């Protein structure tokens, strides 16, 4: 049963690594960004919950109560990533613009503007999460 925990974590880490390698930012692939980088393509949050729902569906059946619960969790996380967290990112852009215009330029601290996800980022992250899970489930004979 440990695979139900390990596989979604591995899927999220793989997708997060893909994001950091492909985002074009120099020296971005490091431990700090692996655990703290939000937003961007693809969504590791979406990969994580899609992987969880997929592995539970494969293990317990797609008509089980546990799959229904994980699918609802998936829907909540995706809605949050596209909706609420994306609005936080938009707010951060405006707040940083105000800060740049009004705060002393010595050592300002700006908000992270890349917090939420676009629907495409979520779709790609979810697809990768499902694909990685299916491959790993075959490896673990689930």
N, C-alpha and C positions, 0 to 999 in steps of 0.2 A: 503494500500500500504506500510505501514511501515514494513511489514513482508519481503519485498524485500530487505530491509537493515538489519533488525535484524537477519534473519535466516542465511545469510552467515557469519555474525560476530560471531554468536553463534557456527556455525560449525567450524570456524577457531579456536575459543577459546577452544572448546572441543578437537580438534585434537592437538592443542598445549599442552594442559594439558596431553593428552595421551602420547605425546612425552616426556614430562618432567618427568612423572611418570615412564615410561618404559625404560628410557635411562641408568639407572644404576648409575647415578652420585649422590652421597649423597648430601642431602640438596639442590637439584636443583630445586625443586618445590617451586618457590617464584614469587612474582609479577615482579621483574626485569627480570627474565628469561622468564616470560610469554610474555613480550612485546619486548624483545631484542634478543632472541635466534634464530639464523638462521641455516638452515641445519638440517640434522638428519631425523630419521624415526618416524612417517610419515610426509610428507610435509604439514604444515598448510597453506602455500601460495597456494598450489594446491587445498587443501580443500576449501579455501575461493573462488577462482575463479570458481571451479567446482560447488560449491553450488550456486554462483550467476547465472551462466548459467542455472543451473537446475531450480532454482526458477523462473527465468524469462521465461524459456520454459514452465513451468507448468502454470504460470499466464497468459502469453500472447500468448502461442502456440509455438511449436517448428519450425513453418514455418514463424514466425514473424521477422520483422526487428530488434526488440530489442534483440531477441535471437541470431540472426546472429552477432550483435555487441558484445554481451557478450561472444559468442563462440570465436570470433576473439581475444578478450581480454584474454580469457582463453589460447588460443594457444600462444600468445605473452608471457604471464607470465610463462607458462610451458617451453617454449623455453629458456627464460632468466634463469630460475631456473636450468635447466639441463646444459645449455651451458655457458653463460657468467658468472653467479655467481659461477658456479663450477670451472671455470678457475681462478677466483679470489681466491677461497679457495686453489687451487693448488699453486698459486703464493705465498699466505701467508705462506704455508708450507716451501717453499724454502727461502723466506725472513726471516722467524724465524730461520731456520737453519743457515743462514749467521749471523744473529744477535747474536745467541748463541755462535758462534765461534769467533766473533769479538768485541762485545760490552762488556763494563765493567759489571760485574755480580751483581753490587749493587742493582739496582731496574730497570731491563729492562722491557719494555712494549712490549708484543708480539701481533701480529695480530691474529684475530680470524681465525682459519683454517677451521672451519666448516661453510661454507657460502652457497654453492650450494647443489644440490640434485642429487641423482642417479635416473635413470628412475624408479626403483622399489619404492623408497621413494615417487616419484611423483604419480605413479600409485596407491599406497595404500592411499595416501592423497586424491587424486581425488575420489577414490571409497568411502572413508569415508565421504567426502563432499557431494557426491550425496546421499548416504544412509541417512545421518543425515537430509538432506534437504527434502527428500521424507517423512521421519517420521514426521518432523515438519510441512510440508505442509498439511499432513493429520490432524494434530492437529489443524491447523488454517483454515481448510476447503478450501484450495487453489486448 
